[in-house]
């Protein structure tokens, strides 16, 4: 392995990736039954990015998320019960049922929130980075964005500010090849997305977003530099979402051959196979962990379904006046 890890660490990474995958599969099932309502953008297939990147952080570090944010929330330490309840709009959710899928936030874990606006977390991350610098702590902020967000005006404004002030912000670009249905090759004049960091005087690297350890290694190196006051950086993670952009997306813009190729690069299968091959885990360990996670998700789903909806009084709380 590119990084030497022990059995406990291997189990932790694998469990988190399995939790994200099974959580997202369950959400799709709940959407189909109209138990979960509204829009939801699923993270299945991209698990190694969130888990690998978060493995480089301390509990007091911050993240900003995207509209495809369930995986980030789980990897940053969010409780499955609270996250599932939030998506179902229940009072026991991490935002009291008022944020839902698109606006998951959990300040207790450093998750400053998902965002329904493409690139909406970019300016938030700059603000968090400035806060860290003014308070003179050694925290960092990871700013998760998709490939489409690199074409937004706020991307360039934020990177310019963060680059000028050398703020401790690491940009994690999840390049899943499509912004909704439009290929990155058609939407961006620069298809090597790491090059977009160059004008703002920050280092950047592209890694396989299907390899949890490759993501961890890249992010960890830049996080170490940021804590030492050396400023921002960017990690582009080449990955793939298994589901459509949202539940209404039939994926007609993708070929069966493309989907088959990426299914063979499944991050959970690759990592579990590597762990078995190198003797860290047995196949039985992997199967037992998968079953354990299945029970976790079922318990979270039961908790969420049985939880109450927010009361009428909640209409008047948590508001800006």
URLIN-V722013 format. One record per residue. N is the residue number from 1. RES is the residue in three letters. PSI is psi as a letter, one per 30 degrees, with the letter a starting at -180 (NA if undefined). NEAR is the number of other ideal C-beta (glycine too) atoms within 8 Angstrom. D_CENTER is the distance of its C-alpha to the mean C-alpha in Angstrom with 1 decimal. Layout:
# URLIN-V722013
N;RES;PSI;NEAR;D_CENTER, N;RES;PSI;NEAR;D_CENTER
This chain:
# URLIN-V722013
1;UNK;k;7;23.3, 2;UNK;f;5;22.2, 3;UNK;k;7;21.4, 4;UNK;j;3;23.8, 5;UNK;l;9;22.2, 6;UNK;l;6;24.0, 7;UNK;e;7;23.9, 8;UNK;e;6;22.3, 9;UNK;e;8;19.3, 10;UNK;e;13;19.1, 11;UNK;e;11;19.2, 12;UNK;e;8;16.5, 13;UNK;e;14;14.0, 14;UNK;e;15;15.3, 15;UNK;e;11;15.3, 16;UNK;e;14;11.7, 17;UNK;e;15;10.9, 18;UNK;e;12;13.8, 19;UNK;e;13;12.7, 20;UNK;e;17;9.6, 21;UNK;e;11;11.9, 22;UNK;e;12;14.8, 23;UNK;e;15;13.2, 24;UNK;e;14;12.2, 25;UNK;e;9;15.7, 26;UNK;e;11;17.3, 27;UNK;e;14;15.9, 28;UNK;e;11;17.4, 29;UNK;e;8;20.5, 30;UNK;e;12;20.8, 31;UNK;e;12;20.4, 32;UNK;f;7;23.2, 33;UNK;g;7;25.3, 34;UNK;g;6;24.7, 35;UNK;e;8;23.8, 36;UNK;k;12;20.5, 37;UNK;l;6;21.4, 38;UNK;a;7;20.2, 39;UNK;l;7;17.3, 40;UNK;k;12;14.0, 41;UNK;j;11;11.5, 42;UNK;k;12;10.2, 43;UNK;f;15;7.4, 44;UNK;k;12;10.3, 45;UNK;f;13;11.0, 46;UNK;g;17;7.8, 47;UNK;e;16;7.5, 48;UNK;f;16;9.1, 49;UNK;e;14;6.7, 50;UNK;e;16;4.4, 51;UNK;e;15;7.9, 52;UNK;e;16;9.9, 53;UNK;e;17;8.6, 54;UNK;f;13;8.8, 55;UNK;f;11;12.1, 56;UNK;f;9;13.6, 57;UNK;l;13;13.4, 58;UNK;l;5;16.0, 59;UNK;f;7;15.7, 60;UNK;g;6;17.1, 61;UNK;l;12;14.6, 62;UNK;l;13;12.6, 63;UNK;l;15;9.2, 64;UNK;k;15;9.0, 65;UNK;a;14;6.5, 66;UNK;a;14;7.5, 67;UNK;f;10;9.6, 68;UNK;i;12;7.1, 69;UNK;g;16;5.3, 70;UNK;e;16;6.7, 71;UNK;e;14;4.6, 72;UNK;e;16;3.1, 73;UNK;e;16;6.8, 74;UNK;e;14;8.3, 75;UNK;f;12;7.3, 76;UNK;g;13;8.7, 77;UNK;g;6;11.7, 78;UNK;k;13;11.9, 79;UNK;k;6;14.9, 80;UNK;e;13;14.7, 81;UNK;e;11;18.0, 82;UNK;e;12;17.0, 83;UNK;e;17;13.7, 84;UNK;e;14;15.8, 85;UNK;e;16;18.6, 86;UNK;e;16;16.8, 87;UNK;f;16;15.8, 88;UNK;g;14;19.5, 89;UNK;h;11;20.7, 90;UNK;l;13;22.4, 91;UNK;f;12;23.8, 92;UNK;g;11;22.3, 93;UNK;l;18;18.7, 94;UNK;f;13;16.8, 95;UNK;g;11;18.0, 96;UNK;g;10;21.3, 97;UNK;g;16;20.3, 98;UNK;f;10;20.5, 99;UNK;e;14;17.0, 100;UNK;a;12;16.0, 101;UNK;e;14;13.0, 102;UNK;f;14;12.6, 103;UNK;h;11;13.1, 104;UNK;k;20;11.5, 105;UNK;k;11;12.3, 106;UNK;i;12;13.6, 107;UNK;f;7;15.5, 108;UNK;f;4;16.9, 109;UNK;g;10;13.7, 110;UNK;g;12;13.2, 111;UNK;j;15;10.4, 112;UNK;f;13;12.3, 113;UNK;k;13;10.9, 114;UNK;l;16;9.3, 115;UNK;k;14;11.9, 116;UNK;f;7;14.1, 117;UNK;k;6;15.4, 118;UNK;k;10;14.1, 119;UNK;g;11;13.6, 120;UNK;f;10;14.4, 121;UNK;f;16;12.2, 122;UNK;e;17;14.2, 123;UNK;e;10;17.3, 124;UNK;e;13;15.8, 125;UNK;e;18;14.4, 126;UNK;e;13;17.9, 127;UNK;e;8;19.5, 128;UNK;e;13;17.6, 129;UNK;e;16;18.6, 130;UNK;e;10;22.1, 131;UNK;e;8;22.3, 132;UNK;e;14;21.6, 133;UNK;e;10;24.3, 134;UNK;e;6;26.8, 135;UNK;f;6;26.4, 136;UNK;h;4;26.7, 137;UNK;l;6;24.2, 138;UNK;g;4;22.3, 139;UNK;l;11;18.8, 140;UNK;l;15;16.1, 141;UNK;k;16;13.3, 142;UNK;k;16;10.1, 143;UNK;j;14;9.6, 144;UNK;k;14;6.6, 145;UNK;l;14;8.8, 146;UNK;l;12;9.9, 147;UNK;e;15;13.3, 148;UNK;e;13;15.2, 149;UNK;f;13;14.4, 150;UNK;f;11;16.3, 151;UNK;g;8;19.4, 152;UNK;k;11;19.3, 153;UNK;e;5;21.9, 154;UNK;f;10;19.7, 155;UNK;e;14;17.9, 156;UNK;e;8;21.3, 157;UNK;e;10;22.5, 158;UNK;e;12;19.7, 159;UNK;e;16;19.7, 160;UNK;e;9;23.5, 161;UNK;e;10;23.5, 162;UNK;e;17;21.1, 163;UNK;e;12;23.1, 164;UNK;e;7;26.4, 165;UNK;f;9;25.8, 166;UNK;h;9;23.9, 167;UNK;l;14;21.2, 168;UNK;i;14;18.8, 169;UNK;k;15;15.7, 170;UNK;k;16;13.5, 171;UNK;k;13;11.9, 172;UNK;j;14;9.0, 173;UNK;j;14;10.1, 174;UNK;j;15;8.4, 175;UNK;i;13;11.9, 176;UNK;g;11;12.2, 177;UNK;f;7;15.8, 178;UNK;k;13;16.1, 179;UNK;j;10;15.9, 180;UNK;c;7;16.8, 181;UNK;g;6;19.8, 182;UNK;k;10;20.7, 183;UNK;k;8;20.4, 184;UNK;f;14;19.2, 185;UNK;f;6;22.7, 186;UNK;f;5;24.4, 187;UNK;f;10;22.3, 188;UNK;k;10;22.3, 189;UNK;f;2;25.4, 190;UNK;j;7;23.5, 191;UNK;f;6;21.6, 192;UNK;j;6;21.0, 193;UNK;f;14;18.1, 194;UNK;f;10;18.5, 195;UNK;f;8;22.0, 196;UNK;f;12;20.7, 197;UNK;f;13;20.2, 198;UNK;e;8;23.9, 199;UNK;f;6;25.7, 200;UNK;g;11;24.0, 201;UNK;h;6;25.2, 202;UNK;k;13;21.9, 203;UNK;l;7;21.3, 204;UNK;l;13;18.7, 205;UNK;l;9;18.1, 206;UNK;k;10;16.8, 207;UNK;l;13;15.6, 208;UNK;j;9;15.0, 209;UNK;g;14;11.3, 210;UNK;f;11;13.0, 211;UNK;j;13;14.4, 212;UNK;e;14;12.5, 213;UNK;e;12;15.5, 214;UNK;e;11;15.7, 215;UNK;e;18;12.3, 216;UNK;e;13;13.3, 217;UNK;e;11;16.7, 218;UNK;e;11;15.8, 219;UNK;e;16;13.5, 220;UNK;e;10;16.1, 221;UNK;e;8;18.9, 222;UNK;e;12;17.7, 223;UNK;e;13;16.8, 224;UNK;e;8;20.3, 225;UNK;e;10;21.8, 226;UNK;e;15;20.2, 227;UNK;f;10;21.5, 228;UNK;g;6;24.8, 229;UNK;g;7;25.0, 230;UNK;g;6;24.5, 231;UNK;a;13;22.0, 232;UNK;l;16;18.9, 233;UNK;l;13;17.5, 234;UNK;k;15;15.1, 235;UNK;j;17;13.3, 236;UNK;k;12;13.0, 237;UNK;j;17;11.3, 238;UNK;j;9;13.4, 239;UNK;a;14;11.8, 240;UNK;k;10;12.6, 241;UNK;k;14;11.7, 242;UNK;e;9;14.5, 243;UNK;l;10;15.1, 244;UNK;l;9;16.4, 245;UNK;e;8;14.8, 246;UNK;a;8;15.9, 247;UNK;f;10;18.5, 248;UNK;g;4;21.3, 249;UNK;j;10;20.4, 250;UNK;f;4;22.8, 251;UNK;h;7;21.4, 252;UNK;f;4;24.9, 253;UNK;f;7;23.8, 254;UNK;k;7;22.5, 255;UNK;l;5;25.0, 256;UNK;e;5;25.4, 257;UNK;e;6;25.9, 258;UNK;e;8;22.5, 259;UNK;e;11;20.7, 260;UNK;e;8;22.9, 261;UNK;e;8;22.1, 262;UNK;f;11;18.4, 263;UNK;e;8;19.0, 264;UNK;f;6;21.1, 265;UNK;g;10;18.2, 266;UNK;k;10;16.1, 267;UNK;e;16;14.0, 268;UNK;e;11;15.2, 269;UNK;e;7;18.7, 270;UNK;e;11;18.8, 271;UNK;e;16;17.8, 272;UNK;e;11;20.0, 273;UNK;e;8;22.9, 274;UNK;e;9;22.7, 275;UNK;e;12;22.9, 276;UNK;e;12;25.9, 277;UNK;e;6;27.6, 278;UNK;g;7;27.5, 279;UNK;g;4;28.8, 280;UNK;e;9;25.9, 281;UNK;l;12;25.6, 282;UNK;l;6;27.9, 283;UNK;e;7;27.2, 284;UNK;e;6;28.3, 285;UNK;e;9;25.7, 286;UNK;e;13;22.9, 287;UNK;e;8;24.6, 288;UNK;e;8;25.2, 289;UNK;e;12;21.6, 290;UNK;e;9;20.5, 291;UNK;e;8;23.2, 292;UNK;e;9;22.2, 293;UNK;e;12;18.7, 294;UNK;e;9;20.4, 295;UNK;e;8;22.6, 296;UNK;e;11;19.7, 297;UNK;e;13;18.2, 298;UNK;e;8;21.8, 299;UNK;e;10;22.5, 300;UNK;e;13;19.6, 301;UNK;e;11;20.6, 302;UNK;e;8;24.2, 303;UNK;e;12;23.5, 304;UNK;e;15;21.7, 305;UNK;e;8;24.4, 306;UNK;f;5;27.1, 307;UNK;l;11;25.8, 308;UNK;l;7;27.7, 309;UNK;l;7;26.8, 310;UNK;k;10;26.9, 311;UNK;l;7;30.5, 312;UNK;e;4;32.2, 313;UNK;f;6;32.3, 314;UNK;f;12;28.5, 315;UNK;f;5;29.3, 316;UNK;g;5;30.8, 317;UNK;l;7;28.3, 318;UNK;h;5;25.4, 319;UNK;k;5;26.9, 320;UNK;k;2;27.7, 321;UNK;NA;2;31.4
